[in-house]
Amino acid sequence: MKHFIRWAGFLLLIPAFLVAQEVEVKRERVFTGSGLYGFMNGGAEQFLEYGVSKLTARDVVYDGQEYTIEIYEMPTPEDAFGIYSLHVFRCQRADTLGCIDCLSPYQLQVVAGNKYVSVVFPSGSAAAKNKVDGLIRQYLPMDGKDNPEFPALLKELSPWSGKLKFFRGPIGISGVSTSLMHYLEEIAYTGVWFIADKPSKSYRALVCVKEEKELEKLKEKVPASDIIQSGNDFIYIRGNEKESEEEDHGGFGF
């Protein structure tokens, strides 16, 4: 009888625990195609360069805290990392959840598989920040199985967040490096992995291509001394930003 009473008491506790952890969706909107333009107020071009196909935006309450979640669905994990990499800067905590992630005072940003997810907690409270990990796990797997495939040449950068950027096209590149933008004019590339050294106004860029003739065209533009390594489908270069005569800052846009 005592065992039955204890078991019954335990069962009574389970619903209360589950209710405390449920996500209450106050508002949900889904955007595709041209609908992305209206939602992002002019910022859609950058997302579309990475091939975003769908955005789901939710205002939710989780364990008593309010959050805004934006889930962007991209073609590949690399595309998801690319758009993520343009939106993370100083992380209070990076790449600790089993995926790619960056925690800042009012936001958690995550890449899991082909999804880039932003979770904003406007209050910035300690309670909201402490519970945001539990919220994100309601939506995404955190096993790292579908993380982007980072080039072996860049493995020493791990953790990646805040150090490495990935570009698909000129819109992203033009925002961070004038020098690299000029090198890649009229070059057909599939992606660019980019590491900036802001104090020295220098960078390294791993440019991936499909055709070897594009490598030859790029090698004609880049000084031989700035080519770190090259292969059949990539070239790894270093470069420097020049001070603008009209502005008092370098070419890096971050």
C-alpha positions, 0 to 999 in steps of 0.5 A: 500500500505504501509503495502504491501511495508513493507511486501515485504521488509521483504520477501527480507531480509529472503533469505539473512539471510538463506544463511548466516546460511547455512552449506557449506560442502567442503568434506565428508567421511563415514567410516564403518567396517575396514575403521575405522582403516585407518582413526583413525590410530590405535585408532579404537580399543577403539572406536570399544570396544564401538561398533561404527558402522559408522563415518561421517567426514565433512569439512564445512564452517558455517557463514564464519568459518571453522570446521571439524565435526566427527559424530560417531554412537554408539549402545546406548547413554551410549556407545556414552557417554563412548567414549566421556568421554575418550576424554573430560578433562578440559571444559570451559563450560559443559552440557549447550546445553540441551545435554551432551557437553564440550567446549574447546578452539578449540573443541566442543564435544557433546553426543546426543542420540546414537551419539558422535560428535566432532567439531574442529575449528582450528582457535580457534577464538572467532568468530568460538567459538561463532558460533559453537553452531549454527553449532551443532544444524544443526545436532543434537537435543538438547532437552536431551530426549535421554540422557544416563541413569545415575545411581541414585547413581551418580546423585550428579555428574551432570554436568557429563562432565569431572567428570564421565567416562563409560567403556565397556571393558578392553581397556578403563579401562587399560588407566585410572586405573591399580587397577580397571583393576586387580579387573575386570580380569575374571569378566563378566561385562556390563559396569563400571561408573568411578569417579577419584579423582586424588589428592588422587589417589583414585576412585569410580567405579560402576560395572554393571553385568548381573549375580549375580555370577559375583558379588560374584567373584568380592566381593572376590577380593575387601576388604569388607571395600571398598564396598560402596553398592551392589545390584542384578546387580551392586556393587559400590566400592572405590579403590586406585592407587599404585605408580609404582616402575618404573614410577613416576606417579600414575595409572590414565591415564589422 
